[in-house]
Amino acid sequence: MDAADEQRFREFVAARSPALMRLGFLLTGGDQHAAEDLVQTALARLAGRWRRVEAPEAYARQIMYRQQVSWWRTSVRRGEVVQASPPEQAERDAHHQSELRMVLRAALARLTARQRAVLVLRYFEDLPEKEIAGVLGCSVGTVRSTAHRSLARLREVAPELARELEVAR
């Protein structure tokens, strides 16, 4: 990598690292250290192919999705994140949103890596099912069934999220 490419890569990292960290945080179920490892792995791989990559952010995100599933498959998981039980139905106060985020984080941590990846790609990244299938290397039917089962699992482990969605309607 020459000096100009290195400068462009550094600018990319400075500009897009926060967004990639948010994605990593969601994909790892709220594990800050695993999210940092995931982003670092993606950026290291991206640096090696910097000249050949036309869409660096999309490439980095794809690395992150696949790496998270790979870590899950090879059982190199960092262990379960122990969390307290979700709080009872909270009053509508200034802390409500942060409590809701904590419940969502705990619920996402109880899903498999593939389930989290499908939900993040579908609802956080707002990708269509066909693109998700391409990113994860599976069929559209697999994406649909995984999304369906993942949402059902979220409703099961965090019923307060379902109530929150009803209130928002």
C-alpha positions, 0 to 999 in steps of 0.5 A: 500500500503506497502513502496515498492509499494508506492515507485514504485507508486511515480516513476511512477508518476514522470516519466509519469505525463508529458505525462498524463498532455499532454493527459489531456490538449488535452482531456479538450480542452486546459483547464490547470486547468481541465487537472490537475484535470483530471490527479489528479483524474486518479492518485488517482484512480490508487493509490487505485488499484496499486497492482492489475493493470498490465499496470498502464499507460494504466489504468490511460489513460482509467480513464482519457478518461472515466472521461472526458466523465463523466464530460461532461455528468453530466454537471459539466463542468467548463464553456466555455473557451473564446478564440480570433478568430483564426489568419489569415493565418500566414507567415511561421516564427518561431512563426508559429508552436505555432500559429498553436497549439493555433488554434488547441487548440481553435478548440478542445475546441469547440468539445464535450468531446466524440469527443475530446476523439475519436480524441485524441485516434485515432490520438494522441495515434494512437489506432485502432478503435476497441481499442477505442471502448473498452476504451470508451465503445461503438461500432466500428461504433460509433467510426468511425462516431464520428471521421468523424463528429469530423474531419468535425467539426474541418474543419468547425471551423478552416479551416486554419488547413485543409490548413495546412494539404494540405501544409504538403502533 
